[in-house]
Amino acid sequence: MSQYVTTPLCCPSRSSILTGRYAHNAHVANNSLAGNCSSLMWQRGPEREAFVVALQAAGYETFYAGKYLNKYGYKRAGGVEHVPVGWDHWAGLVGNSVYYNYTLSVNGVAEKHGDDPNKDYLTDVMVRSHLLILARGFSTVAMEQFLLSSQLFVILEQLGRILPIQRQQDRSPVLIFKPFSCYLEERGVCLHEWPPNGADVNPPLGSHEILLCSFLLHHGDHR
């Protein structure tokens, strides 16, 4: 067996993604605050030991956008002011997945969105956020290493268009969540197709193919 998921529940599985631990070792039992889903106990413990903390310490500039944990941003869990350690730039969705009429925590400040398809559709908002970070970052030497995290596959294509040279393409980890399959390992992925389940895909980097080093991690098709 080459692929499996530790648990079908959303928040426990996400805790495994963030920490590399089985859910029982991250002490996340279910999708509630009582079950340690983005609770204060989670924030004081496993959240501080997430993989992104090590990447930031190694010199990566990090950005997270989209759904985090089901109870993230709730008042009893510190509200939108809480920004998980390790992220230099943060646009975390408050609560569970919705595409309209939602609130983001943008670096600890509430940003409310309505139902205008031209301004508020969550997928488009996340894409714009990533592109703004990249456009700002590539004008500086400090952004030779960076980490973007998102649930949005469409960003991969946008990244391929914006990364200007092969060196930056090769050194650009992207954390993405792919519906209907489960990956818990590092893979090389060609932008124009998904790898078949259980098989590594390592195509050569050509002029028409941009190879991104991608961490494909999924926990179920939660919306």
N, C-alpha and C positions, 0 to 999 in steps of 0.2 A: 504494500500500500504506500503510495507516494504522496497522497494528499488526505488530509482530514482536518476537521475543525474540532476544537476542544469542547465547545458547547454551542447549541443553536441560539441561545439567548444573546441579545445584542450587547448589552453593557459588559457582561462577563467576558464575551469574546473580544470586545474592544480593549478590555484591560490586558488581555493576552497580547494583542497587537502592540500596545504601547510599551509593555514591560518585558515581553518575551517569556512570561511565566504562564503556567496553567492558572485558570481562574481561581482555583482554591488557594493557590499560593499568592495570588494578588488580593485575596480575601474579598472578592466581588461575587456575591451570590445571585443577584438578579438585577432587574432594571429599576429598583427603588432606592431611595436614600438609605432606608433601613438595611438594604442589601449591599450598601457601600458603593452605589453607583454615583460617582462624583461627590461623595460625602466628604465631610471634613477629615475623617480618618483616611480616606483615599488620598486626599490632597497632602496630608502630612506624612504619608508613607509611600506607597507604590508610585504615585505621580512624580515624586522627586527622584525616582530611580528609573524613569522611562528612558528609552533609547535616545531620545532627542537631547537629553541632558548631557550625555557623553559626546554627541555630535557637536553640540554648542561648545563644550569644553575643548574640543579638538579644532575649533576655529570656524565651524560652519555658521553661516547666518541662516536662521530658520524662520519659516512662515507657515502658519496653519490657517486653513479656511474651511468652513463647513461644519457639519455635525461632529461633535466630540463625544460626549457621553450623554445618555438620555436625560439625566437630571442636571446637566451643566447649566449654570446661570440662575438656578433657583435661589431665592433669598436664603433659604436654610442651608444652602451650600456655598454661601459667600457672594451670591449675586453675580451680576455681570462684571463687577470690579475684579473678580478673581481671574487672573491670567496664569495658566499652568506654567510652572518653571520650565525653562529650556527654550521657550519660543520668543524670538526677537520681535516678530510681528504676528499679531493674533486677530483673527476674525471668526470667532467661534459662534456657532448657532446655539441659541438658547433653547434647550429642550430637544424634542425629537424632530425628525425631518418633516419640513413643510416647504413649499415652494413660493408661497405668498403669505402676507400678513404674519411676518416673523420678526424676531429681534436678533441682531448680532451683537456680540461683545467685540468691539473694535479697540484692541489694546486697552480693555477695561472700561470702555465708555459705550453705553447703549446706543445702538443705531437701529431705529425702527423702519421697517419696510411695509408697504401696502400691497395693492393688487394690480399695479400698472405693469402690463407685460413688457413695456419698453424700459422700465427702470428697476423693477423689483423681482423679476424671475430669478430665483436663487442661483441657478446654473450660470446665468449671464453675469450676475453680480460677482460670483466667485472667479469667473474667467477674467473679468476686468480687474479684480483685486490682484490676481497673480501677475497679470501683464504690467500693472503699475509697479509692482515690486521689482520685476525683472528689468523694466525700462529704467528705473532709478538705479538699480544695482549694477548693471553692466557698464555704467559710466564711471564706476569706481573700481580700484584695484582690489578692495576688500572683498568683493563678491566673487572671487575665484572659486570659493566653496560656498554652497548654499543648500538648504533643504526646503522644499515646498511640500506641504501635505494637503491633500484634497481628496474628495470622493468623486471627482469629476473627470471622466475619461477624456472629454473634449479638450481639456487643457493640454494633454499630451501633444496633440497636433499643433496647438498654438505655441507650445514650447519649442517644437521642432522648427517652427518658422522664425522664432525670435532668437534662438541661440546662434550667435554669429560665427563661431569657429568650432572646429572639431574638438579641440581640447575642452571647451566648455560643455559640449555635448557628452563627452566621455565621462566628465566629472559631475554630472547632474543627477543625483538620486531623486526619484519622485515616488512618493508613497501614494498609491492609488488603491481603490476598492473596486473590484470587478464583480458584477453580478453573476450569480449562478456557478461560481467555482471558488475553490479555497486554496490559497497559496500561503506558505509560511517559509519562504526562502527567497534569496536574491536571484533574479533572472535578468538576462538581456532580452529586451523586447523590441521588435521592429514596430514602428509607429502605425503602419497601415494594417496590422492584423494582430489578433491575440494569439498567444501560444496555445497549442492543444493541451488539454489537461494532462498533467503528469509528464510532460516532455519539455526539456530545455530547448530554447530557441536562441541560437547564437549566430545570427546572420552576419556576414561581413558588412562593414560600414562603407557604403558607396555614396556617390554623389546624390542619388535619389532616395537613399535610405538613411535616416537618422537613427542611430542606436542610442537609446537611453538606458542607463542602468536603473532598473525599476524594482522596487520592492512591491510585489503583488500580494496583498494580504486582504482576505475577505472573511466575513463573518455571517453571511446570509444577506438576502436582498431586502434590507430594511429601508423603509421610506419615512 
